[in-house]
Amino acid sequence: MTCIIIDDEAAARAIVAQLCTSYPELDVIEEFPNAIEAIKFLNQQTIDLVFLDIHMPGFTGFDFVQTLKNPPKIVLTTSDTNFAIEAYEYEAIVDYLVKPISPERFAKSIQKVKNSLEKQPALSASDGYTTKVGEDLYINIDRRLIKLTFDEILFIEAKGDYIDVKTTKETHRVHNTLKKIREKLPEELFLQIHRSFIINFTKIIDIEDNSVLIEKNVIPISRSNRPELMRRLNLL
C-alpha cells in the first residue's frame, strides 16, 4: 500500500513513519507539513492511504478530506479525542488514532485499512467529473441582448437586486440574481466561492488565505466554499 503522512509536527511524522517500517506492505512515499502541499502532490499521484493530523494551521484535516473528489483511505492521527464522531461521517476515514500511538493500536488500524481496501469497488471511467460545455451567454440590458462568451467573463458579483458581470473589457449591471445566472453557466468553468461572488476559476492568478486574485480584483472565499474550490483546481 502506498501512503503519505501529513502532520505539521516533524516529530509526529517521524513516529508514524517509524511505525510503518514494521509493515513491509506499507510504502511511505512522501511526508508533508501541511495539507496544501499534500493536495498538490495528490493532483499528480494516486495513493492508497493517508495518515492525517486534524489540527494544522490554515487548513485542517477535515478541510483536506472535503477537497478530495475520490479520496484514498484515511487514518486520522491526533491528540484530540473530541472529533471521533465527526470523523466517521466521512466515508474515506477508516480509523481514528489518538496520540501517543501504540504499536498494538497501529496494527489494528492497518488491518482496518486492509479490510476496507478489499471491499472497495474498482472505479469506472464514468466516475470522472464531466459536464456539458457552452460557448456564450446573452444578458438583457435596457431591452438589448448583449452576447458574452464564457471565456471573457471574469466574475459575477451580487449587488442587491442586480448583479455585476465583470468581463475582460467592462462591467455589465443586470437586473437578475446570482442563483439564476449560476444555472446558465457551465460548472466546469464557474464556481460560487462566496454568497456574493461567482468566479471563472480559470482566470485565477493567485490564491492566498481566504481570497483569490483575478486580474487586479481580490475576491473573498467563504469557508464553506473553499474545499470545493480546491477540489476543482486539482482537476486542472
Backbone bond lengths (Angstrom), bond angles and torsions (degrees), N, CA, C in turn:
res aa  C-N    CA-C-N  psi(-1)  N-CA   C-N-CA  omega(-1)  CA-C   N-CA-C  phi
1 M - - - 1.466 - - 1.523 109.48 -
2 T 1.293 117.07 125.23 1.459 120.64 174.43 1.522 109.06 -81.08
3 C 1.321 116.92 141.21 1.461 118.87 -177.87 1.528 110.72 -149.28
4 I 1.332 115.15 161.73 1.453 122.26 173.87 1.525 108.69 -130.48
5 I 1.318 115.74 160.95 1.459 122.06 179.77 1.516 108.24 -121.82
6 I 1.340 116.60 129.00 1.469 121.59 179.38 1.523 108.42 -123.02
7 D 1.323 116.57 115.73 1.466 121.56 179.40 1.520 107.20 -162.55
8 D 1.320 117.92 136.79 1.457 120.07 -178.43 1.528 112.55 -76.90
9 E 1.337 117.93 -9.92 1.455 121.60 178.42 1.527 110.11 -102.53
10 A 1.329 116.17 121.78 1.467 121.07 -178.07 1.524 111.62 -60.61
11 A 1.346 116.92 -39.32 1.466 120.45 -179.10 1.525 111.02 -63.91
12 A 1.322 116.43 -39.00 1.469 120.40 179.48 1.519 110.85 -66.65
13 R 1.342 116.81 -39.44 1.468 120.06 177.17 1.524 110.41 -63.20
14 A 1.316 116.09 -40.40 1.465 120.72 -178.28 1.530 110.66 -65.06
15 I 1.321 117.22 -38.59 1.470 120.57 -179.68 1.527 110.26 -64.57
16 V 1.325 117.23 -45.86 1.475 120.41 179.50 1.524 110.38 -64.38
17 A 1.320 116.30 -41.57 1.469 120.12 178.97 1.527 110.80 -61.69
18 Q 1.337 116.72 -39.64 1.464 120.57 178.77 1.522 110.90 -65.93
19 L 1.322 117.73 -41.13 1.462 121.22 177.56 1.526 110.87 -61.64
20 C 1.313 116.14 -35.22 1.469 120.68 -179.04 1.529 112.17 -67.38
21 T 1.328 117.28 -26.01 1.465 119.72 -176.95 1.527 112.58 -65.60
22 S 1.320 117.17 -17.26 1.469 120.71 178.56 1.519 112.53 -79.01
23 Y 1.344 116.54 -3.62 1.458 120.56 -176.31 1.531 109.18 -125.04
24 P 1.328 116.60 101.38 1.471 120.19 -178.72 1.518 113.72 -56.59
25 E 1.328 116.57 -26.74 1.464 120.16 -178.71 1.525 112.31 -75.15
26 L 1.339 117.85 -13.12 1.468 121.58 179.03 1.522 109.94 -92.47
27 D 1.308 116.08 126.91 1.467 121.96 178.55 1.523 108.91 -120.21
28 V 1.333 116.47 98.98 1.469 121.18 179.24 1.519 107.86 -78.04
29 I 1.318 116.26 108.56 1.464 119.22 -174.48 1.522 113.51 -96.90
30 E 1.356 117.34 -16.09 1.463 118.14 179.19 1.521 109.73 -164.85
31 E 1.352 116.21 154.14 1.461 123.21 173.41 1.527 108.45 -126.02
32 F 1.352 115.84 146.18 1.460 119.88 -177.01 1.527 110.51 -135.42
33 P 1.344 117.83 139.13 1.466 121.27 178.14 1.528 113.49 -83.84
34 N 1.341 117.00 -8.36 1.468 119.59 178.65 1.529 110.08 -154.25
35 A 1.327 115.00 162.67 1.466 120.89 -174.63 1.521 112.54 -71.79
36 I 1.334 117.96 -31.75 1.461 120.74 -177.03 1.523 111.01 -62.10
37 E 1.329 116.66 -45.01 1.461 119.71 178.58 1.527 111.19 -63.47
38 A 1.326 115.95 -36.51 1.464 120.05 179.14 1.524 111.61 -66.47
39 I 1.319 117.13 -37.86 1.461 121.13 178.66 1.524 109.96 -62.41
40 K 1.324 117.42 -43.02 1.461 121.18 178.18 1.533 110.29 -59.90
41 F 1.332 115.66 -41.90 1.462 120.62 179.64 1.531 110.67 -63.79
42 L 1.339 117.18 -44.63 1.463 121.14 -177.67 1.521 112.54 -69.92
43 N 1.310 115.96 -15.53 1.456 119.72 173.57 1.530 111.05 -67.70
44 Q 1.330 115.73 -23.95 1.459 121.04 -176.31 1.535 112.94 -109.59
45 Q 1.321 117.21 -20.65 1.457 121.26 -172.90 1.529 111.27 -126.76
46 T 1.326 115.75 149.83 1.460 122.00 173.18 1.518 108.37 -110.76
47 I 1.322 116.70 127.82 1.462 120.62 -179.76 1.524 109.49 -129.49
48 D 1.338 115.19 172.94 1.463 120.60 -177.25 1.517 113.62 -96.38
49 L 1.348 117.29 -30.99 1.461 119.89 -167.67 1.523 111.72 -149.39
50 V 1.337 115.37 142.38 1.470 121.97 174.83 1.523 108.84 -124.84
51 F 1.338 116.52 127.90 1.465 121.33 167.69 1.530 105.67 -93.52
52 L 1.323 116.09 117.31 1.464 120.38 -165.48 1.527 111.98 -128.30
53 D 1.323 116.07 123.72 1.466 121.35 172.60 1.533 108.98 -77.24
54 I 1.315 116.97 146.73 1.479 120.34 179.17 1.519 111.53 -82.22
55 H 1.328 116.83 -49.63 1.463 120.93 -172.73 1.518 110.64 -91.28
56 M 1.334 115.49 104.38 1.453 121.97 175.29 1.518 108.71 -136.57
57 P 1.322 118.05 147.31 1.475 120.40 -176.96 1.519 112.36 -65.61
58 G 1.332 115.91 133.34 1.464 121.70 172.42 1.512 115.43 87.03
59 F 1.324 116.44 -40.31 1.464 120.12 -172.40 1.521 107.31 -148.10
60 T 1.332 117.90 105.68 1.455 121.10 -173.04 1.520 111.88 -76.77
61 G 1.326 115.25 170.43 1.452 120.17 177.12 1.511 112.37 -59.81
62 F 1.322 117.80 -39.22 1.458 120.77 179.10 1.527 111.32 -68.49
63 D 1.332 117.05 -36.83 1.469 120.32 173.94 1.525 109.85 -58.78
64 F 1.327 115.38 -42.78 1.461 121.26 -179.74 1.526 110.92 -59.86
65 V 1.320 116.70 -47.49 1.471 120.40 -178.17 1.528 110.44 -59.94
66 Q 1.333 116.43 -40.01 1.464 120.45 -176.94 1.523 112.96 -69.19
67 T 1.321 117.90 -20.57 1.469 119.34 -179.08 1.524 112.35 -78.27
68 L 1.315 117.85 -19.02 1.464 121.66 -171.25 1.516 111.33 -90.54
69 K 1.307 116.66 125.80 1.464 121.52 -179.88 1.522 111.03 -73.42
70 N 1.328 116.53 -47.41 1.462 121.72 176.75 1.528 108.27 -124.12
71 P 1.328 117.53 77.04 1.462 120.18 -173.10 1.522 112.60 -69.80
72 P 1.333 116.40 149.37 1.466 119.48 171.18 1.528 109.27 -71.96
73 K 1.317 117.11 179.94 1.456 120.33 174.09 1.528 108.56 -67.59
74 I 1.324 115.87 144.55 1.466 120.42 -174.56 1.522 109.89 -129.93
75 V 1.325 115.46 131.40 1.458 122.14 171.67 1.528 106.93 -114.26
76 L 1.315 116.89 118.19 1.461 120.79 179.30 1.519 109.81 -79.04
77 T 1.320 115.93 138.32 1.464 122.11 176.25 1.519 107.19 -124.84
78 T 1.326 117.82 117.01 1.457 120.22 -172.98 1.522 110.72 -155.55
79 S 1.320 115.57 156.09 1.460 120.61 173.95 1.521 111.54 -93.09
80 D 1.321 116.48 -0.48 1.464 122.95 -176.59 1.526 109.84 -102.78
81 T 1.321 116.74 123.54 1.469 120.84 -179.07 1.526 112.82 -92.05
82 N 1.314 117.84 2.42 1.467 121.02 -170.48 1.521 114.90 -84.31
83 F 1.345 118.08 -5.61 1.453 119.33 -173.65 1.534 113.69 -114.43
84 A 1.318 116.69 13.38 1.462 120.17 -176.55 1.528 111.92 -60.69
85 I 1.322 117.43 -43.26 1.463 120.33 -179.01 1.525 110.72 -65.99
86 E 1.333 116.78 -44.53 1.465 120.56 178.01 1.520 111.51 -61.60
87 A 1.327 116.82 -36.78 1.463 121.16 -176.49 1.520 111.84 -59.49
88 Y 1.308 116.85 -40.09 1.458 119.62 -174.79 1.525 113.06 -80.77
89 E 1.327 116.08 4.92 1.462 119.78 170.54 1.530 110.58 -77.82
90 Y 1.335 116.59 -13.98 1.462 122.17 -179.56 1.524 109.31 -100.77
91 E 1.310 115.91 122.51 1.456 120.77 -176.31 1.523 112.05 -61.34
92 A 1.318 117.87 -32.88 1.467 121.13 -176.20 1.523 112.83 -72.39
93 I 1.345 117.31 -23.29 1.461 120.15 -177.17 1.524 109.55 -79.03
94 V 1.323 114.94 118.08 1.462 121.77 -175.05 1.522 112.17 -94.45
95 D 1.335 116.35 -34.40 1.462 118.75 -175.95 1.519 110.54 -152.90
96 Y 1.339 115.05 164.85 1.461 123.27 -175.03 1.525 107.14 -132.82
97 L 1.328 116.94 102.08 1.458 121.92 -177.90 1.524 110.35 -98.69
98 V 1.323 116.07 127.42 1.453 121.18 179.56 1.536 109.01 -97.91
99 K 1.337 115.01 127.52 1.469 120.78 178.70 1.531 110.24 -72.86
100 P 1.320 119.44 145.98 1.474 127.39 -5.22 1.529 111.08 -71.07
101 I 1.328 115.85 141.20 1.458 121.80 -174.70 1.530 109.81 -92.51
102 S 1.321 116.17 122.61 1.468 119.81 178.66 1.526 109.89 -83.82
103 P 1.332 117.84 152.80 1.464 120.68 177.28 1.527 112.71 -58.01
104 E 1.345 116.47 -36.09 1.460 120.19 -179.32 1.529 111.14 -66.23
105 R 1.315 115.44 -43.00 1.475 119.04 179.61 1.520 110.59 -69.20
106 F 1.323 116.79 -35.87 1.461 121.10 178.22 1.531 110.40 -63.61
107 A 1.315 116.85 -39.70 1.463 121.24 178.97 1.524 111.20 -60.79
108 K 1.313 116.81 -42.68 1.465 120.15 178.10 1.529 110.89 -63.16
109 S 1.330 116.39 -37.09 1.456 120.66 -179.93 1.526 111.18 -65.16
110 I 1.333 116.38 -43.11 1.462 120.21 -179.97 1.528 110.21 -63.46
111 Q 1.319 116.96 -37.42 1.462 119.50 177.82 1.521 111.14 -65.46
112 K 1.337 117.08 -37.84 1.467 120.86 176.74 1.526 110.49 -61.76
113 V 1.325 115.80 -41.34 1.464 119.80 179.46 1.522 110.10 -63.79
114 K 1.318 117.52 -44.68 1.460 121.31 179.08 1.523 111.04 -59.22
115 N 1.322 115.97 -45.55 1.468 120.17 -179.90 1.521 111.15 -62.10
116 S 1.332 115.43 -39.89 1.461 120.11 -178.88 1.524 111.33 -67.50
117 L 1.336 116.48 -40.69 1.467 120.32 -179.95 1.527 111.37 -66.85
118 E 1.309 116.71 -34.00 1.464 120.28 179.33 1.523 111.46 -66.53
119 K 1.321 116.47 -30.06 1.469 121.09 -179.21 1.523 112.85 -87.73
120 Q 1.329 117.12 -9.24 1.460 121.37 -173.48 1.519 111.22 -74.89
121 P 1.344 118.89 124.68 1.466 121.06 178.36 1.516 111.04 -73.22
122 A 1.315 116.07 153.20 1.466 120.84 176.99 1.515 110.09 -69.95
123 L 1.339 116.67 145.32 1.455 121.23 178.70 1.518 110.19 -80.86
124 S 1.304 117.10 143.53 1.458 121.37 176.84 1.509 109.72 -104.59
125 A 1.330 116.16 167.72 1.469 120.31 -178.86 1.509 111.65 -61.46
126 S 1.328 117.72 -26.30 1.467 121.55 -177.57 1.513 112.33 -73.22
127 D 1.352 118.19 -7.25 1.454 120.59 179.75 1.518 112.44 -76.80
128 G 1.330 117.91 -6.94 1.462 121.15 -179.38 1.515 111.62 -69.15
129 Y 1.331 114.60 163.97 1.461 120.96 -178.48 1.515 108.75 -90.01
130 T 1.353 118.44 107.87 1.460 121.74 -177.99 1.522 110.42 -134.79
131 T 1.325 115.77 142.35 1.457 122.59 173.94 1.526 108.26 -147.77
132 K 1.291 115.70 164.84 1.457 119.25 -179.72 1.519 110.01 -74.35
133 V 1.321 115.97 151.47 1.466 121.89 -178.34 1.512 110.00 -115.41
134 G 1.335 116.40 128.32 1.450 120.88 174.00 1.516 108.79 -104.25
135 E 1.340 116.17 -176.33 1.457 119.23 -177.98 1.521 113.20 -123.81
136 D 1.325 117.18 -27.33 1.459 117.66 -175.50 1.523 111.82 -152.29
137 L 1.323 114.11 171.54 1.458 123.05 -177.69 1.525 107.93 -142.84
138 Y 1.326 116.58 138.73 1.466 120.46 176.16 1.528 108.86 -105.97
139 I 1.323 115.91 131.33 1.457 120.73 176.76 1.525 108.92 -115.72
140 N 1.324 114.73 145.71 1.467 121.94 -175.25 1.530 109.22 -100.05
141 I 1.328 116.53 112.83 1.459 121.78 179.05 1.528 108.59 -129.98
142 D 1.327 115.17 116.96 1.468 121.03 179.20 1.533 110.96 51.51
143 R 1.342 115.33 47.46 1.467 122.70 177.56 1.524 113.44 65.43
144 R 1.309 116.11 14.79 1.464 121.19 174.70 1.521 108.36 -110.72
145 L 1.319 116.66 139.76 1.459 121.55 174.98 1.529 108.71 -97.87
146 I 1.311 115.00 116.89 1.456 120.64 -178.41 1.529 108.58 -107.32
147 K 1.310 115.59 126.96 1.463 121.06 -178.20 1.527 110.42 -88.31
148 L 1.335 115.47 127.90 1.455 121.93 175.27 1.524 108.59 -123.26
149 T 1.308 117.36 132.98 1.458 119.17 172.45 1.526 108.35 -80.22
150 F 1.315 116.45 149.36 1.462 119.55 -179.68 1.533 110.88 -60.72
151 D 1.305 116.50 -33.90 1.455 119.58 -176.05 1.525 112.83 -67.09
152 E 1.331 117.70 -27.66 1.463 119.03 -178.30 1.527 112.66 -86.01
153 I 1.326 118.14 -9.86 1.464 121.01 178.62 1.524 109.19 -80.67
154 L 1.326 116.73 124.11 1.457 122.08 179.32 1.522 111.42 -89.34
155 F 1.335 115.83 -52.17 1.458 120.80 177.69 1.530 109.55 -163.18
156 I 1.317 115.62 168.26 1.463 122.24 179.90 1.518 107.70 -130.74
157 E 1.318 116.16 131.74 1.464 121.18 -176.95 1.524 110.51 -120.75
158 A 1.325 117.13 133.22 1.459 122.15 176.06 1.521 109.82 -75.37
159 K 1.337 115.52 134.69 1.465 122.31 179.03 1.524 108.95 -135.43
160 G 1.322 116.87 75.52 1.460 119.96 -178.17 1.520 110.85 67.22
161 D 1.340 116.94 -121.62 1.463 121.56 178.89 1.527 111.94 -84.45
162 Y 1.309 117.55 4.33 1.465 122.15 -178.00 1.529 110.12 -123.79
163 I 1.315 114.41 167.66 1.455 120.80 170.67 1.519 108.53 -130.14
164 D 1.313 115.79 144.69 1.462 121.22 173.99 1.529 108.25 -102.66
165 V 1.328 115.75 120.12 1.455 121.29 177.45 1.527 107.50 -98.16
166 K 1.319 115.89 107.30 1.459 121.75 -177.39 1.525 109.14 -90.49
167 T 1.325 116.64 121.01 1.467 121.20 179.09 1.520 109.87 -113.47
168 T 1.306 116.06 179.37 1.463 120.84 178.80 1.522 112.03 -67.27
169 K 1.358 117.19 -16.15 1.458 121.13 -176.30 1.519 113.52 -110.56
170 E 1.343 116.56 -40.96 1.473 119.90 -174.03 1.522 110.13 -159.17
171 T 1.329 115.28 -179.61 1.462 121.75 177.71 1.524 109.30 -116.52
172 H 1.334 116.60 130.44 1.457 121.74 178.37 1.532 109.19 -110.39
173 R 1.330 116.77 128.91 1.461 120.70 176.06 1.523 109.12 -97.45
174 V 1.338 116.00 124.86 1.460 121.97 -174.08 1.519 109.33 -125.23
175 H 1.340 116.77 137.89 1.462 121.04 176.14 1.529 107.85 -80.20
176 N 1.306 115.34 94.01 1.464 121.08 -176.12 1.522 108.41 -166.06
177 T 1.323 116.97 179.49 1.462 121.49 179.02 1.518 110.49 -114.66
178 L 1.319 115.09 156.95 1.459 120.30 178.40 1.534 110.43 -62.62
179 K 1.311 116.20 -37.56 1.467 120.38 -179.02 1.522 111.60 -61.66
180 K 1.333 116.65 -43.93 1.465 119.91 -177.28 1.519 112.16 -68.55
181 I 1.319 117.00 -40.96 1.469 117.81 -179.36 1.524 110.94 -72.67
182 R 1.332 117.11 -29.10 1.462 119.92 177.59 1.530 111.02 -60.91
183 E 1.335 115.73 -35.03 1.468 119.94 179.88 1.523 112.54 -68.23
184 K 1.341 116.66 -18.98 1.468 121.03 -178.94 1.529 112.95 -93.28
185 L 1.312 116.72 -8.36 1.459 121.06 -173.58 1.534 111.33 -98.77
186 P 1.328 118.21 141.57 1.467 120.74 177.12 1.532 110.13 -68.22
187 E 1.314 116.27 125.87 1.460 119.37 -172.97 1.523 113.36 -73.18
188 E 1.337 117.81 -12.16 1.459 118.44 175.70 1.522 112.13 -79.00
189 L 1.342 117.45 -8.89 1.461 121.39 177.93 1.526 112.48 -114.20
190 F 1.331 116.96 -30.54 1.460 120.37 -171.90 1.527 111.20 -118.91
191 L 1.321 114.30 147.22 1.462 120.71 -178.94 1.520 109.64 -148.90
192 Q 1.322 116.46 135.26 1.458 120.28 173.98 1.524 107.78 -82.47
193 I 1.332 116.97 118.66 1.459 121.26 -177.57 1.533 112.19 -109.48
194 H 1.320 115.62 -1.94 1.465 121.20 -178.88 1.520 106.39 -159.84
195 R 1.312 118.03 157.35 1.475 119.61 -178.74 1.520 112.32 -60.71
196 S 1.342 117.23 -19.70 1.464 120.58 -178.48 1.523 114.06 -111.03
197 F 1.336 118.29 0.77 1.465 119.58 -174.13 1.530 112.92 -137.71
198 I 1.335 114.03 133.86 1.462 122.57 164.90 1.519 106.36 -115.69
199 I 1.328 117.22 133.23 1.459 119.96 -178.48 1.527 111.12 -118.75
200 N 1.330 114.73 153.99 1.453 121.69 165.75 1.524 105.28 -87.40
201 F 1.354 117.68 101.56 1.456 117.74 -168.81 1.524 113.49 -74.46
202 T 1.334 117.66 -5.82 1.475 118.63 171.99 1.526 110.77 -75.29
203 K 1.331 116.91 -10.72 1.469 121.05 -178.87 1.537 112.40 -96.58
204 I 1.323 117.24 1.64 1.463 120.26 -178.54 1.529 110.31 -66.31
205 I 1.311 115.26 130.41 1.465 121.24 175.85 1.521 110.60 -94.01
206 D 1.328 115.58 -40.19 1.464 119.66 -175.43 1.527 109.18 -154.34
207 I 1.327 115.67 152.59 1.463 122.33 173.80 1.519 107.13 -125.53
208 E 1.329 116.28 126.26 1.457 119.81 -179.58 1.511 109.06 -143.34
209 D 1.338 115.55 125.18 1.461 122.18 -179.93 1.529 109.66 53.54
210 N 1.331 116.97 -115.05 1.461 120.29 -175.42 1.524 112.16 -112.67
211 S 1.329 116.85 39.42 1.458 120.11 179.22 1.526 110.33 -152.67
212 V 1.336 114.53 159.00 1.460 120.45 172.99 1.530 107.95 -120.88
213 L 1.323 115.46 155.05 1.463 121.10 177.88 1.522 108.55 -112.01
214 I 1.333 116.12 121.73 1.460 122.44 174.99 1.522 106.86 -124.03
215 E 1.338 116.21 116.96 1.464 121.79 -166.60 1.527 107.58 50.86
216 K 1.334 119.07 -119.80 1.458 120.35 179.74 1.526 112.04 -104.88
217 N 1.318 116.53 14.38 1.465 121.90 -175.54 1.524 111.06 -99.85
218 V 1.321 115.59 123.55 1.463 121.73 176.50 1.531 107.80 -94.56
219 I 1.325 116.70 119.75 1.459 122.03 -172.93 1.529 108.94 -119.36
220 P 1.343 117.81 129.02 1.474 120.19 -176.49 1.527 112.45 -72.65
221 I 1.333 114.95 149.76 1.461 122.25 173.12 1.522 107.75 -113.05
222 S 1.315 117.08 126.35 1.455 118.82 175.39 1.522 109.17 -76.66
223 R 1.313 116.67 153.00 1.465 120.80 -178.22 1.525 111.45 -60.23
224 S 1.326 116.83 -38.03 1.465 119.86 -177.49 1.532 112.75 -69.99
225 N 1.340 117.37 -25.30 1.462 121.08 -178.71 1.532 113.43 -94.53
226 R 1.314 117.18 -13.84 1.470 120.31 -176.49 1.535 112.92 -60.84
227 P 1.345 120.17 -44.83 1.477 118.69 179.94 1.522 113.43 -58.25
228 E 1.337 117.34 -40.01 1.466 119.63 -179.39 1.524 110.70 -67.93
229 L 1.325 117.35 -37.84 1.466 120.09 176.52 1.522 110.39 -60.83
230 M 1.328 117.66 -45.96 1.449 121.01 -179.51 1.527 111.10 -63.85
231 R 1.305 116.81 -37.96 1.466 119.64 178.89 1.514 110.45 -65.48
232 R 1.325 116.83 -43.10 1.455 120.34 179.51 1.526 111.54 -61.71
233 L 1.314 116.55 -42.14 1.457 120.25 -178.50 1.528 110.77 -63.81
234 N 1.303 117.36 -29.55 1.462 120.26 178.52 1.512 112.99 -65.57
235 L 1.339 116.85 -16.59 1.460 119.96 -178.41 1.527 111.90 -86.21
236 L 1.341 117.07 -11.70 1.456 119.44 -175.86 1.516 111.19 -74.60
